[in-house]
Amino acid sequence: MKKRTYQICQNCVMDTSDVKITFNNDGVCDHCITFKNHTLPNWPKGMFAEKKLLSLVKMIKESGKGKPYDSILGISGGVDSSYLAYIAKKKLGLRPLIFHVDAGWNTEIAVNNIEKLIDGMDLDLYTKVINWDEIKDLQLSYLKSGVSHIDVPQDHAFFATMYQYALDNDIKYILTGGNLSTECVRNPLEWMYYQSDLTQLKDIHNKFGSKPLDSYPTTSILWHKVYLKYFKKIKLIRLLDFIDYDKKKASNFLEKNFDWETYPQKHFESRFTKFYEGFWLIKRFGYDTRRVQFSSLILTNQMSRELALKKLQDQPLTENEIKIELDFVSRKLGITVKDLHEFMELPIKTYMDYKNEAWIYNIGSTILKILGQEIGGKR
């Protein structure tokens, strides 16, 4: 196959490392065009957003009457979920149970940030610890598989655990820090495949794993998107989409009021994700998730394209930081740095090389767009 000529968007910083990216005659990419023609017109703003937010808050509060909590709020210690906790408790008067899933990779900063928020707002925290031997075996399976989306074991466990807890405790609303302000451009599917594809997770583990996943929490697209949503009435809510959310202002507020500590890059509250997005994806596949993150901020007027281009000239991690992360990850997984480098040299695979349910996601996405319920960017 002929190698594609390199091109970068003239409006954001997405480029041909996204293999399916297209450009118009002005050199503007389809991510930007989708944002302008689809996301913006369907993104609630102003009085409409305020009215929608008040309606959601009313429903959440009513669902929680007579219960200890009216919602679950998933928190990682990052800025989005941390600021969401403040908005939910202090601004909207909700009674969320702060829910954290410990997959074994928390940074000290993340742990401290969560504790400061809990103490500072008198919130209750529930932490679910994932069986380390099982998730370690699953993460090694993904490394051996050759695919790019090796962070799936963490993400899958996070959502599966929250949904199961909501079901077991009759909680109808799960609050998430996901938002259009910082995530209107999505990671291309070839970079990060759907984390809830249980068919693929099982196939990869069956081929490369060595331990049974007896207690590892699982979910599936049909279970949480259809059964839980429409039959059990459990909904995932992105409250930050209905307020004027600015990432930098949110970070400054948290730092000032809770002694909260920021991270050098989005998602670096997990040591594995830091290794994965800061080194592995870039070195092995040429995928720099900062392009997605910066492009989102450019489109929502939170960063200039010039600053984004300048930041992209430097790697996320220094050579010394890379060495530290390689040593840490290999020791944590019970392998050697040499093993990691050998995984790096494996033939490159994609989600299409293993059993998957991509067709279900495609159908679901099409239906949601027709119904006007899917306003995020393309994948």
Secondary structure in CASP SS format (residue, H / E / C, confidence):
PFRMAT SS
TARGET T0000
AUTHOR 0000-0000-0000
METHOD secondary structure of the structure
MODEL  1
M C 1.00
K C 1.00
K C 1.00
R C 1.00
T C 1.00
Y C 1.00
Q C 1.00
I E 1.00
C C 1.00
Q C 1.00
N C 1.00
C C 1.00
V C 1.00
M C 1.00
D E 1.00
T C 1.00
S C 1.00
D C 1.00
V C 1.00
K C 1.00
I C 1.00
T C 1.00
F E 1.00
N C 1.00
N C 1.00
D C 1.00
G C 1.00
V C 1.00
C E 1.00
D H 1.00
H H 1.00
C H 1.00
I H 1.00
T H 1.00
F H 1.00
K H 1.00
N H 1.00
H H 1.00
T H 1.00
L H 1.00
P H 1.00
N H 1.00
W C 1.00
P C 1.00
K C 1.00
G H 1.00
M H 1.00
F H 1.00
A H 1.00
E H 1.00
K H 1.00
K H 1.00
L H 1.00
L H 1.00
S H 1.00
L H 1.00
V H 1.00
K H 1.00
M H 1.00
I H 1.00
K H 1.00
E H 1.00
S H 1.00
G C 1.00
K C 1.00
G C 1.00
K C 1.00
P C 1.00
Y C 1.00
D C 1.00
S E 1.00
I E 1.00
L E 1.00
G E 1.00
I C 1.00
S C 1.00
G C 1.00
G C 1.00
V H 1.00
D H 1.00
S H 1.00
S H 1.00
Y H 1.00
L H 1.00
A H 1.00
Y H 1.00
I H 1.00
A H 1.00
K H 1.00
K H 1.00
K H 1.00
L C 1.00
G C 1.00
L C 1.00
R C 1.00
P E 1.00
L E 1.00
I E 1.00
F E 1.00
H E 1.00
V E 1.00
D E 1.00
A C 1.00
G C 1.00
W C 1.00
N E 1.00
T C 1.00
E H 1.00
I H 1.00
A H 1.00
V H 1.00
N H 1.00
N H 1.00
I H 1.00
E H 1.00
K H 1.00
L H 1.00
I H 1.00
D H 1.00
G H 1.00
M H 1.00
D C 1.00
L C 1.00
D E 1.00
L E 1.00
Y E 1.00
T E 1.00
K E 1.00
V E 1.00
I C 1.00
N C 1.00
W H 1.00
D H 1.00
E H 1.00
I H 1.00
K H 1.00
D H 1.00
L H 1.00
Q H 1.00
L H 1.00
S H 1.00
Y H 1.00
L H 1.00
K H 1.00
S H 1.00
G C 1.00
V C 1.00
S C 1.00
H C 1.00
I C 1.00
D C 1.00
V H 1.00
P H 1.00
Q H 1.00
D H 1.00
H H 1.00
A H 1.00
F H 1.00
F H 1.00
A H 1.00
T H 1.00
M H 1.00
Y H 1.00
Q H 1.00
Y H 1.00
A H 1.00
L H 1.00
D H 1.00
N C 1.00
D C 1.00
I C 1.00
K C 1.00
Y E 1.00
I E 1.00
L E 1.00
T C 1.00
G C 1.00
G C 1.00
N C 1.00
L H 1.00
S H 1.00
T H 1.00
E H 1.00
C C 1.00
V C 1.00
R C 1.00
N C 1.00
P C 1.00
L C 1.00
E C 1.00
W C 1.00
M C 1.00
Y C 1.00
Y C 1.00
Q C 1.00
S C 1.00
D C 1.00
L H 1.00
T H 1.00
Q H 1.00
L H 1.00
K H 1.00
D H 1.00
I H 1.00
H H 1.00
N H 1.00
K H 1.00
F H 1.00
G C 1.00
S C 1.00
K C 1.00
P C 1.00
L C 1.00
D C 1.00
S C 1.00
Y C 1.00
P C 1.00
T C 1.00
T C 1.00
S C 1.00
I H 1.00
L H 1.00
W H 1.00
H H 1.00
K H 1.00
V H 1.00
Y H 1.00
L H 1.00
K H 1.00
Y H 1.00
F H 1.00
K C 1.00
K C 1.00
I C 1.00
K E 1.00
L E 1.00
I E 1.00
R C 1.00
L H 1.00
L H 1.00
D H 1.00
F H 1.00
I C 1.00
D C 1.00
Y C 1.00
D C 1.00
K H 1.00
K H 1.00
K H 1.00
A H 1.00
S H 1.00
N H 1.00
F H 1.00
L H 1.00
E H 1.00
K H 1.00
N H 1.00
F H 1.00
D C 1.00
W C 1.00
E C 1.00
T C 1.00
Y C 1.00
P C 1.00
Q C 1.00
K C 1.00
H C 1.00
F C 1.00
E C 1.00
S E 1.00
R H 1.00
F H 1.00
T H 1.00
K H 1.00
F H 1.00
Y H 1.00
E H 1.00
G H 1.00
F H 1.00
W H 1.00
L H 1.00
I H 1.00
K H 1.00
R H 1.00
F H 1.00
G C 1.00
Y C 1.00
D C 1.00
T H 1.00
R H 1.00
R H 1.00
V H 1.00
Q H 1.00
F H 1.00
S H 1.00
S H 1.00
L H 1.00
I H 1.00
L H 1.00
T C 1.00
N C 1.00
Q C 1.00
M C 1.00
S C 1.00
R H 1.00
E H 1.00
L H 1.00
A H 1.00
L H 1.00
K H 1.00
K H 1.00
L H 1.00
Q C 1.00
D C 1.00
Q C 1.00
P C 1.00
L C 1.00
T C 1.00
E H 1.00
N H 1.00
E H 1.00
I H 1.00
K H 1.00
I H 1.00
E H 1.00
L H 1.00
D H 1.00
F H 1.00
V H 1.00
S H 1.00
R H 1.00
K H 1.00
L H 1.00
G C 1.00
I C 1.00
T C 1.00
V H 1.00
K H 1.00
D H 1.00
L H 1.00
H H 1.00
E H 1.00
F H 1.00
M H 1.00
E C 1.00
L C 1.00
P C 1.00
I C 1.00
K C 1.00
T C 1.00
Y H 1.00
M H 1.00
D H 1.00
Y C 1.00
K C 1.00
N C 1.00
E C 1.00
A H 1.00
W H 1.00
I H 1.00
Y H 1.00
N H 1.00
I H 1.00
G H 1.00
S H 1.00
T H 1.00
I H 1.00
L H 1.00
K H 1.00
I H 1.00
L C 1.00
G C 1.00
Q C 1.00
E C 1.00
I C 1.00
G C 1.00
G C 1.00
K C 1.00
R C 1.00
END
